[in-house]
Amino acid sequence: MKKKVSFSESLIILALLLVILGVAVIKFSLSPEVPVLFTVLLLTFWAKARQFSWQEIQDGIKEGIGVAIIPIFIFILIGALIGLWIQAGIIPSIMVLGFHLINGSFFVPSVFIVCAIVGTAIGSGFTTISTVGIALFGIGASMNANPALVAGAIISGAVFGDKMSPLSDSTNLSSAIAESELFAHIKNMMWSTIPAFVVSFILFWILGNSGQIDSSKIQHTSQILQSHFTISWWALLPIILMLLCAWKKIPAIPTLFLNIAVTVAMIFVQNPHYSIVSLNDLIMNGFVAKTADKSVNALLTRGGISSMMATVALIISTLSLGGMLMKFGIVQGAMEPLVKHLKKPGRLITVTILSGICINLFVGEQYLSVILPGRAFKSAFDKIGLSPLALSRTLEDGGSVINYLIPWGVAGSFAASTLGVPVLEFLPFTFFSLLSPVFSILSGTTGIGLQRSPKSFPKTNEAKAE
């Protein structure tokens, strides 16, 4: 007879899986797909030894993958959109416009700010990275800026926007799980978000000015882009359309389909002889740049549905592992005993954030890193008189923002494949994601900005009256 997985057994299994993944990805620099599949294999053997049925194992895999069906479909659409945006001259136009507007010495912090603004307006870190982010990354490449630093600025800004936008799925999810009001949740997040933003900006300013940025290639790159693409203000139309869809709260999938349709129309207006076969190849395999400059070719040869398949494979295998861990009660077994011993706000918030980080490491899915700790620790927050706003902010700071730092995570693998920079290279420069949990823990420890439940106030008032 199978028994409930104990706390010690859960910790041993999770530690073993983390060691395998960490050694494979960090020490041997392996792509994470095969190590993840190997951990799935080991977990399957363990499950059979514990007398779990094949049906339960398969159910765990299906339940794990089920949570990411919509994100996976969005990734496929984004892959198609990237190639179309390059062919239509949208990304090249943004690059040329950026060459005229962005000062070289202020480039890295300006990337951070622009992505934060766009991300807040759109409510999607993925879309910000794969559209405006690619253009800004191209500008940085033309200026010989550190690609890992530029990628860190892009992702930091996108994460800020995703975190603070009322249109963001992760923000709405954190608010819903904690049962807090959405806009009150966003306002309360400023206690950790604004300090993280300010410190990140200062660090990007310092690092962006610490090296000599070579701007000699900018004019040359601009000329190449203008000679091979249609550069115009009309290229901003799809971006404006995306912002309007976000403002009207149109979901991501219809927004992307609408943007794809408009971009295809722009391509045929620019080139009426563009064939359906070429369009099909562009959507499937992405854009292939054929300029005289190898660096420009490397930068703009990207996109297509096929470019997302490696990311999709990683997401499916990672979420299969995560689904099995939850189906067998391993994650729950490691978390539940901790709740009984957390009676101080600082300790509770710290453990909740660490739980979100660990789930990101083991499961690789940002939504589950919010859902599981939210369910596990909600009663603990209630018992010590903390407001649901305290929980929702903690879930956001330890959950969705961390997923971009995990090589086998959904967000991390997406950002790496989109920008062409490995996660472990941009991780040290993704300051906003690194600092958000730090300031959230400081708030919980010091009590600054920590919201308490209204139910806990009457005793204080009675004490004052006496």
ZIRACOR-V924812 format. One line per field, one symbol per residue. burial: # if it has 16 or more other ideal C-beta (glycine too) atoms within 10 Angstrom, else .. A space follows every 10 residues. Layout:
burial->???
This chain:
burial->....#...## ..##..#... #..##..... ###.###### ..##.##... .#....#..# #.###.##.. ##.####### ########## #########. .#.#..#### ######.### ########## ########## ########## ########## #####.#### #.###.##.# ....##.##. ###.###.## #.###.##.. ..#.#.##.. ##.##..### #...#.###. ##..##.... .#..##.### ..##.##... ........#. .##..####. #.#.##..## #####.##.. ##.####### ########## #####..##. .#..###### ###.###### ########## ####.###.# ##.#.##### ########## ########## #########. ###..##.## #######.## ####....## ###....... ......
